């Protein structure tokens, strides 16, 4: 049954989490209405639709809100059956969920932690990030396909995909180097293929705007950490 | 379904909340399984083979193929054993809602771990965070999970993912309170969660899974004293 109910997405231009949802909607050809929220000046709608976390993205479908990007992806895949994100086989689905969690918690998070920290903490975070990239590289090589999902973009690609357009900016902002293309040829190739897809590349934020935003944001987080330590 | 065709092995550790989730889910769904207790200071070659990335428990091995990460395992169990008791509802919006609150109960566990890691003098803030999460949880699930306002419907026949998650985190709550001399669950502050976990830990199925009180107190205190980071 074709879902005809209204689909709305509340997002923030630079949020990798909102970008995941945009990609999923676009890949499935789902029409949606987008509302930009300024996370420094959120509208009352955000806390109304996401009372627990007060964050974006929030997907609203037929008037009902869903929060948390990975949960939203699972919802989208269950409601709209075209262009499936997760594989059909339960074992393969479990592998995809495992690697999506890994991509979010070990890959994306450690990079951001490295950007926002200094000294010993920074070194530790960089080491974690590199180790995570090594596992990711191994798995990509083992699969031997263009994307994690196979020949087409899938669940893990979308969750991990933020590194394709944000990692280089993070490395610059944080003065760190993680993705050495000679050390990570499979990931580098994956990034190229991923960004080559017109629906993926469309409407991504500009590099200089991301640089300015992440510079500001990482300093805020770093100084918050310092004040917690001295408190 | 021939039992020879479905060999299920769970690699675990008796005090791990993540392992408890899978154990309880297997029992709820009536799936026969073999349990292998792992010594986490001396991990079996099998564990390292089945979970080379994280080297952690739980690992579910189904007909020789490993599945890792507790919540991933729970979803896998529901998808493979799709007749009989289901951990998640069928309708997509409800599924999203249950997944949200299952993930939130995991957040509660992480706040409890922060509390365990804090020095005794620095208990106040982490404890406040735990209480805030309990309040959010209570308010959040009240409407859709306890529409009558009390856990009268809790029985062995209709346990789901939220019950599994709650047992894994709060099943041994008294042991956690004793080990760290803190009040985590106050029936005055969180009447619904208190009566919910009480109803759960009365069930024979759940009693089989929750670690014995004294043993739990002992291991928590031992870990804390040895500088373990929860």
Interface residues (C-beta under 8 A of the other chain):
Chain A: X52 X61 X64 X66 X67 X68 X71 X72 X74 X75 X78 X79 X90 X91 X93 X94 X97 X98 X101 X102 X135
Chain B: X53 X62 X65 X67 X68 X69 X71 X72 X73 X75 X76 X79 X80 X92 X93 X95 X96 X97 X99 X100 X103 X104 X136 X140
